[in-house]
Amino acid sequence: QVQLVESGGGLVQAGGSLRLSCAASGIIFSIRTMRWYRQAPGKQRELVATITSDGNTNYMDSVKGRFSISRDNAKNTVYLQMNSLKPEDTAVYYCNTPYPYYRWGQGTPVTVSS
């Protein structure tokens, strides 16, 4: 059974940093593309960042230069380093693969105060 467990969120002031983690189990993690998504209150879920099995990365325009996705295949974990946070980054952050998705985890909430 696949399980995705996100952690590392919290309350931070604008300009601050957070590092999110997502531990995956039940999948052959090292061969999977992994993604971070987020969903703000009242909005649809959006794709934030992608990392392929060989380490290629891609980001949504609004986080380029501020966020960095990485992975540790030995730990079956994907990370999202978020710097220079803005109030508009406030959302619940989730990790998953590209569609078709595994069952979504509980996510980790990020709140950025102005």
Secondary structure as UniProt FT lines:
FT   STRAND          3..7
FT   STRAND          10..13
FT   TURN            14..15
FT   STRAND          18..25
FT   HELIX           29..31
FT   STRAND          34..39
FT   TURN            41..42
FT   STRAND          46..51
FT   TURN            53..54
FT   STRAND          57..59
FT   HELIX           61..63
FT   TURN            64..66
FT   STRAND          67..72
FT   TURN            73..76
FT   STRAND          77..82
FT   HELIX           87..89
FT   STRAND          91..96
FT   STRAND          108..113
//
